[in-house]
Amino acid sequence: MTAAATPLAPGYTVWIPGAEWPRVRAGFESMNTEDPDGPGLRLPADPWPAAVDVAENGDVSYSDGGSVDADVVVGESTGYDVFGESGWTVQKFVLLVLSRDHLNCEIAGRKSPTLAVLAGYWRTPMLVENRCGDIQLVSFITLDGNVTIAECTGGAEPLATVRKTFFAQGLDAALELPGVVLRKAGEPALPTVEGVAASRQTLLRDWVTAHDLGRLALPKGAELSPRDLQFPYRDDIDPDRPVVAYARSSTHRYELLHPVTEELGPLELLCARDGVLQHYADPDTGAERGRGALGPDWAEWIMADSVPEGLRTARQPWEGNSTEARLYRLEHNIVDFAEHETSTAQFSTALELETWLKHALGNHAAPLAVHVLDDVALMLKAEMTPLYQEHTYERSAGKVLKIRTSEKFFYPWAGAADWTSPDRSGHPYQPSLETVMDGGELESFLAVNCLDLNKLDPYLLPAGTRVHLHSWFLLSVGESRTCILFPAAGTMLNISTDHDGASGRIVAREYFSRRRELELERDFAAQWADWLDEEHQLTREEVRLGLQTLDRMIKENSK
């Protein structure tokens, strides 16, 4: 270690305050030494180990020759400060860093924590100097892991002043210095109007997919089809009038709008026909609900409204959820089945997911509630994470909850990978919940790969907490100990109801594998659309070609 000021390097230079160095030195050196008993993460530096210099005022630095971009090593703002909690160990820090892509970087084939997460873990500010062409940049990293980038002019001497000011007086004082120009604010940006509007397209795209798969039917005579619904790109959405989707018939232009000036319920959109906002009416009762409705409800309204006046027909007596329709189905032994599926990544709070869940369940009034798990608190404070279980409840058996416990622990920092098993392919631990209702009374339920709510209740976040990329949603059942959990950003949630809403099933599936399955289902439905259409009379040629295709498929799958 030399007692000399570090000159500006052609790559970047990392500074740590001299006042904090005695406290963080041991952690720094454990990541800067090849030690089989060390943390397993290297200091983000190349060459490694890094050579450390000490300035005259005691500030410590190391430099990189330019093999790795400074922004890669600095990383993104962490978005949340979790290191103020007690219970951290080196091992838990390593697990956290490796579980979150935005907290680690790869240098020379090895994983390293970003400087942003190191600043939070060591509870010390850091400063990084680097050049971008002729521009001198400075990254201020505060001890909560937020990164602020500024441009500095004037050479090495003003840079030293900026550094000393930041370490001694804080970020605001450093940004007020002459020649310091803010380039990127440190606090993670709040969702923009355009971003929220674009996220509302997800439910509508899933509605289109449901039609493609034959799960939903169009009104007879509709001029428009689900594929006529157009979705503007996020960059094309006007924040003053955010159009989520639109369609044009021969007589009208329909627009679904994210509300900007009106207060609507969670996930609700406005609908304009030729620029005039419409009021949504319940299709079963005719009662007006106001201007707000969920996107799929408005989409169904648009399809029905596109039926030319002379072609509109009354509903069949078994259609819908009115009391009369349900009695008709009961008298004629007709069973109503419905299925909905969507990605949970679009929901920013538990309330939004709960809103969609109740909408998808329809008449099925199971007592379900949605929460967000504080996964960091669970990993820090619980003596051990809970085991996966299977819960069975039968009201007729005396309201006793039967519990079977597996040998697999719930590990939230693995995300949906926690559902996999090295011994079995696929996702054998993905959770599911089946419920049966007798009117408003919970008759029975079966929860597979569920968890004990009593073990997780101390680690639930307050209502209204915004989820982040690695959050877990928790779905609980009434007053029972039963709950299922799934990653907020990696899950396709499938909801199906049967027997006119008496029974319901919820399955959480890994997002990417489920999307591939849905694409195959959609391709199959498109290929055999005429065969699946009850109203289409197949020609002899269509039958011949279809049988040839079927024969070829059988031979290909028999090899």
KACORTA-V389592 format. One record per residue. N is the residue number from 0. BURIAL is # if it has 16 or more other ideal C-beta (glycine too) atoms within 10 Angstrom, else .. Layout:
n: <N;N>
burial: <BURIAL;BURIAL>
This chain:
n: <0;1;2;3;4;5;6;7;8;9;10;11;12;13;14;15;16;17;18;19;20;21;22;23;24;25;26;27;28;29;30;31;32;33;34;35;36;37;38;39;40;41;42;43;44;45;46;47;48;49;50;51;52;53;54;55;56;57;58;59;60;61;62;63;64;65;66;67;68;69;70;71;72;73;74;75;76;77;78;79;80;81;82;83;84;85;86;87;88;89;90;91;92;93;94;95;96;97;98;99;100;101;102;103;104;105;106;107;108;109;110;111;112;113;114;115;116;117;118;119;120;121;122;123;124;125;126;127;128;129;130;131;132;133;134;135;136;137;138;139;140;141;142;143;144;145;146;147;148;149;150;151;152;153;154;155;156;157;158;159;160;161;162;163;164;165;166;167;168;169;170;171;172;173;174;175;176;177;178;179;180;181;182;183;184;185;186;187;188;189;190;191;192;193;194;195;196;197;198;199;200;201;202;203;204;205;206;207;208;209;210;211;212;213;214;215;216;217;218;219;220;221;222;223;224;225;226;227;228;229;230;231;232;233;234;235;236;237;238;239;240;241;242;243;244;245;246;247;248;249;250;251;252;253;254;255;256;257;258;259;260;261;262;263;264;265;266;267;268;269;270;271;272;273;274;275;276;277;278;279;280;281;282;283;284;285;286;287;288;289;290;291;292;293;294;295;296;297;298;299;300;301;302;303;304;305;306;307;308;309;310;311;312;313;314;315;316;317;318;319;320;321;322;323;324;325;326;327;328;329;330;331;332;333;334;335;336;337;338;339;340;341;342;343;344;345;346;347;348;349;350;351;352;353;354;355;356;357;358;359;360;361;362;363;364;365;366;367;368;369;370;371;372;373;374;375;376;377;378;379;380;381;382;383;384;385;386;387;388;389;390;391;392;393;394;395;396;397;398;399;400;401;402;403;404;405;406;407;408;409;410;411;412;413;414;415;416;417;418;419;420;421;422;423;424;425;426;427;428;429;430;431;432;433;434;435;436;437;438;439;440;441;442;443;444;445;446;447;448;449;450;451;452;453;454;455;456;457;458;459;460;461;462;463;464;465;466;467;468;469;470;471;472;473;474;475;476;477;478;479;480;481;482;483;484;485;486;487;488;489;490;491;492;493;494;495;496;497;498;499;500;501;502;503;504;505;506;507;508;509;510;511;512;513;514;515;516;517;518;519;520;521;522;523;524;525;526;527;528;529;530;531;532;533;534;535;536;537;538;539;540;541;542;543;544;545;546;547;548;549;550;551;552;553;554;555;556;557;558>
burial: <.;.;.;.;.;#;.;.;#;.;#;#;#;#;#;#;#;.;.;#;#;.;.;#;.;.;#;#;.;#;#;#;.;.;.;.;.;.;#;#;#;#;#;#;#;#;.;#;.;#;.;#;#;#;#;.;.;.;#;#;#;#;#;#;.;.;.;#;.;#;#;.;#;#;#;#;#;#;#;.;.;#;#;.;.;.;.;#;.;.;.;.;#;#;.;#;#;#;#;#;.;#;#;#;#;.;#;.;.;.;.;#;#;#;#;#;#;#;#;#;#;#;.;#;#;#;#;#;#;#;.;.;.;.;.;#;#;#;#;#;#;#;#;#;#;#;#;#;#;#;.;#;.;.;.;.;.;#;#;#;#;#;#;#;#;#;#;.;.;.;#;.;.;#;#;.;#;.;.;#;.;.;.;.;.;#;.;.;.;.;.;.;#;#;.;#;#;#;#;#;#;#;#;#;#;#;#;#;#;#;#;#;#;.;#;#;.;.;#;.;.;#;#;#;.;#;.;#;#;.;#;#;.;.;.;.;#;.;.;.;.;#;#;#;#;#;#;.;#;.;.;.;.;#;#;#;#;#;#;.;.;.;.;.;.;.;#;#;#;#;#;#;#;.;.;.;.;#;.;#;.;.;.;.;.;.;.;.;.;.;#;#;#;#;#;#;#;#;#;#;#;#;#;.;#;#;#;.;.;.;.;.;.;.;.;.;.;#;.;#;#;#;.;.;#;#;.;#;#;.;.;.;.;.;.;#;.;#;.;#;#;#;#;#;#;#;#;#;#;#;.;#;#;#;#;#;#;.;#;#;#;#;.;#;#;#;.;#;.;#;#;#;#;#;#;#;#;#;#;#;.;.;.;.;#;#;.;#;#;.;#;#;#;.;.;.;.;.;.;.;.;.;.;.;.;.;.;.;.;#;.;#;#;.;#;#;.;#;#;#;.;.;.;.;.;.;#;.;#;#;#;#;#;#;#;#;#;.;.;.;.;#;#;#;#;#;#;#;#;#;#;#;#;.;#;#;.;.;#;#;#;.;.;.;.;.;#;#;.;#;#;#;#;#;#;#;#;.;.;#;#;#;#;#;#;#;#;#;#;#;#;#;#;#;#;#;#;#;#;#;#;#;#;#;#;#;#;#;#;#;#;.;.;#;.;.;.;#;.;.;.;.;.;.;#;.;.;.;.;.;.;.;.;.;.;.;.;.;.;.;.;.;.;.;.;.;.;.;.;.;.;.;.;.;.;.;.;.;.>
